[in-house]
Amino acid sequence: MTKSAKQEINQKIGQSIAKHRKVIGMTQAELAERLDLSLDAVSRLERGNIGLSVVRLFELAEIFSCETTDLLDEASHRPRDMARQLEKLLGQVDDTERLKLLAIVEQMVRMLRPKSS
């Protein structure tokens, strides 16, 4: 994996951490205290300037009352992980809206798929 790919993953995980922190109304300073880190370290973590250990990942999931995969999925380019993200989003709308969204996605896939000769 290239250095830039690793940096992109760290940035997306950092964005996910920041999003989850804000959802529960926690400040960076409060998160730093819970994790026994400096405020600067939390800021660098959320910006993707430093990586995340597995232990820290579990600590964050516990603080945010979420699954560890919730923090990681947004950084993944794997179809299975993206499908989980789509499933969460689709769960926020009613059946009629889901059917409309599915039709839009199907149409986009047809447009983006290379045409066979």
C-alpha positions, -999 to +999 in steps of 0.1 A: +000+000+000+014+034-009+021+061+016-007+083+001-032+055+003-024+050+040-027+088+045-061+088+028-073+059+051-061+077+082-079+109+071-112+091+065-110+073+098-101+106+115-132+122+098-153+093+111-140+098+146-148+135+145-183+128+131-190+103+159-176+126+185-198+155+174-229+132+172-226+126+209-219+162+217-183+156+229-155+181+225-120+172+214-109+182+249-134+158+265-123+130+241-087+137+249-094+133+286-113+100+281-085+086+260-057+101+283-043+119+253-033+155+247-058+178+229-032+180+201-030+143+197-068+141+193-067+169+168-039+151+148-059+118+150-090+134+136-070+151+108-055+117+099-019+128+108-014+099+131-026+063+128-049+044+151-040+014+171-065-015+175-067-009+212-075+028+206-101+017+180-119-004+206-117+024+232-133+049+207-161+024+198-169+020+235-169+058+240-192+064+210-214+033+217-208+020+182-192-009+165-155-008+155-166-013+119-187+019+121-154+038+125-136+019+098-162+013+071-162+049+059-125+046+050-129+014+030-132+011-007-143-025-005-177-031-020-189-051+010-180-022+034-196+003+010-227-019+009-230-016+047-228+022+044-255+022+018-276-001+040-274+023+069-283+052+047-312+034+031-325+025+066-331+062+071-358+066+044-391+049+037-398+021+013-409+044-016-378+065-013-356+034-011-371+021-044-364+055-060-328+055-048-323+019-060-335+029-095-311+059-095-282+036-085-291+011-112-292+038-138-258+052-127-242+017-128-255+013-164-241+047-173-207+040-158-203+004-169-181+001-200-202-008-230-193-041-245-187-041-283 
